[in-house]
Amino acid sequence: MSTTMRIAGESSEYRAAREALLEAEVDLRRRLERVAELRRKLPLGAEVVEDYVFQEGAADLDDARTVRTVRLSELFAPGKNSLVLYSFMYGPAMEKPCPMCTAMLDSLNGAAPHAAQRINLAVAARSPIERIRAFARARGWRNLRLLSSSASSYNRDYHGEAPDGSQLPVLNVFVKRGGAIHHYYATELLFADPEVGQHPRHLDLIFPLWNLFDLAPEGRGADFFPRLDYD
């Protein structure tokens, strides 16, 4: 595998190593496309038997009267039959939200208007909507559809909450078919048997930060973890 691209002054050693890497990158691209194809071909999952209730409130509003009750079925806009619903680790017993989730949602907030052209997207957490909305306002999250799942068992039923009440960062996809809502996909790598030296990396494909680090020689770093602020 080779290309006509060359960088002025590069050595033959560099070019040989880069072309070996290029071959691996092409193979990875093929594998990613194959995995995406397998995901798209999943049969319908279990039908959702409960039309879960959430509290919703936009980050750019602060009036309690702007909080509304919304059901899972109402998260599907007309003509859009897929719903991506992320479980944000911000439970009522947590003093602060998960920094890793927060870093990812910082990026997803920017992508949300683009995503809305094809799919439905929402973020749910167990904290009361007032806490979620206040934090989102401070982060500048103006594009995310923010939900509190405190009034339903959604988090427990779809693995966003462990039996001990701790929160888990799971992304679920639901689809509407023939008037019914079915579960379609979840990021199950989080629950797969662990491999030595491997993070689950179950959300890597939607987390630009990690992919950006992977392009630099420093990599992700063994002990780097996002923070809520860097002051």
HUCOR-V902107 format. One record per residue. RES is the residue in one letter. OMEGA is omega as a letter, one per 30 degrees, with the letter a starting at -180 (none if undefined). Layout:
res = [RES:RES]
omega = [OMEGA:OMEGA]
//
This chain:
res = [M:S:T:T:M:R:I:A:G:E:S:S:E:Y:R:A:A:R:E:A:L:L:E:A:E:V:D:L:R:R:R:L:E:R:V:A:E:L:R:R:K:L:P:L:G:A:E:V:V:E:D:Y:V:F:Q:E:G:A:A:D:L:D:D:A:R:T:V:R:T:V:R:L:S:E:L:F:A:P:G:K:N:S:L:V:L:Y:S:F:M:Y:G:P:A:M:E:K:P:C:P:M:C:T:A:M:L:D:S:L:N:G:A:A:P:H:A:A:Q:R:I:N:L:A:V:A:A:R:S:P:I:E:R:I:R:A:F:A:R:A:R:G:W:R:N:L:R:L:L:S:S:S:A:S:S:Y:N:R:D:Y:H:G:E:A:P:D:G:S:Q:L:P:V:L:N:V:F:V:K:R:G:G:A:I:H:H:Y:Y:A:T:E:L:L:F:A:D:P:E:V:G:Q:H:P:R:H:L:D:L:I:F:P:L:W:N:L:F:D:L:A:P:E:G:R:G:A:D:F:F:P:R:L:D:Y:D]
omega = [l:l:l:a:l:l:a:l:a:a:l:l:l:a:l:l:a:l:l:l:l:l:l:l:l:l:l:l:l:a:l:l:l:l:l:l:l:l:a:a:l:l:l:l:a:l:l:a:l:l:a:l:l:l:a:l:a:a:a:l:a:a:l:l:l:l:a:l:l:l:a:a:a:l:l:l:l:l:l:a:l:l:l:a:a:l:a:a:l:a:a:l:a:l:l:l:l:l:l:l:a:l:l:a:l:l:a:l:l:a:a:l:l:a:a:l:a:a:l:a:l:a:a:l:a:l:l:a:a:l:a:a:l:l:l:l:l:l:a:l:a:a:a:l:a:a:l:l:a:a:a:l:a:a:l:a:a:l:l:l:l:l:l:l:l:a:a:a:a:l:l:l:l:l:l:a:l:l:l:l:a:l:a:a:l:a:a:l:l:a:l:l:a:l:a:l:a:l:l:l:a:a:a:a:l:a:a:a:a:a:l:l:a:l:a:a:l:a:a:a:a:a:l:l:l:l:l:l:a:l:none]
//
